Amino acid sequence: MKETAGENPKMEANFSMLVMSIASSAAMSLGIAPHPQTGKVEKDKEMARFNIDLLLMLKEKTKNNLTDEEKAFLDSLVTDLQMKFIQM
């Protein structure tokens, strides 16, 4: 797909974008980030747990199949979100 004047550049579908998408949902559910469409900050502990569990499952399923950078990125996000969940 080509870019045209005034359009946003095409986002690349990759592992980091997948992880960031799930982590963003977790952050919104933890009340860390506002919902992008409503601007409201709402907490949903069960949805936060679900998204963190998704990241943990992804971490397990991709074990020994990630670059060092991807592994460090995923590990860091999961640890940070788990700590925020405990503080919730």
C-alpha positions in Angstrom: 0.0 0.0 0.0 1.5 3.4 -1.0 1.4 6.5 1.1 -0.3 9.5 -0.3 0.0 13.1 0.8 -1.6 13.7 4.2 -1.9 10.0 5.1 -0.2 8.4 8.1 2.7 6.2 7.2 1.8 2.5 7.1 2.4 0.7 10.4 4.5 -2.4 10.2 3.1 -5.5 11.7 5.8 -7.1 13.8 6.3 -8.8 17.2 7.0 -5.5 19.0 3.8 -4.0 17.7 1.8 -7.0 18.9 3.4 -6.9 22.3 2.8 -3.1 22.6 -0.8 -3.5 21.6 -1.5 -6.0 24.3 0.6 -4.0 26.9 -1.4 -0.9 26.0 -4.6 -2.6 26.7 -3.2 -3.8 30.0 -2.0 -0.3 30.9 -5.5 1.1 30.2 -7.1 -1.6 32.3 -4.7 -0.8 35.1 -5.7 2.9 35.0 -2.2 3.9 33.9 -3.2 5.2 30.5 -6.5 6.8 29.3 -8.6 5.1 26.7 -7.5 6.7 23.4 -11.1 7.3 22.1 -12.8 8.5 25.3 -9.8 10.0 27.2 -11.2 8.4 30.4 -9.1 6.5 32.9 -10.9 3.4 34.1 -9.7 0.4 36.0 -10.7 -3.2 35.2 -8.7 -5.6 37.2 -9.9 -8.7 35.4 -9.1 -7.3 31.9 -5.7 -6.2 33.2 -5.0 -9.8 34.4 -6.2 -11.2 31.1 -3.9 -9.0 29.1 -0.9 -9.7 31.4 -1.7 -13.4 31.0 -1.8 -13.0 27.2 1.7 -11.6 27.4 2.9 -14.4 29.7 1.4 -17.0 27.3 3.1 -15.2 24.3 6.4 -15.2 26.3 6.1 -19.0 26.9 5.1 -19.8 23.3 7.9 -17.8 21.8 10.6 -19.0 24.2 13.9 -19.6 22.3 12.5 -18.0 19.2 13.0 -14.3 19.9 15.9 -12.0 19.3 17.7 -10.8 22.5 16.1 -7.4 22.0 12.6 -8.8 21.6 13.0 -11.0 24.7 14.3 -8.1 26.8 11.5 -5.9 25.6 8.8 -8.5 26.5 10.4 -9.4 29.8 10.6 -5.7 30.8 7.0 -5.0 29.9 5.6 -8.1 31.6 7.6 -7.3 34.8 6.5 -3.7 34.8 2.8 -4.6 34.3 2.9 -7.3 36.9 4.3 -4.8 39.5 1.6 -2.2 38.5 -1.0 -5.0 38.9 0.2 -5.8 42.4 0.0 -2.1 43.3 -3.5 -1.9 42.0 
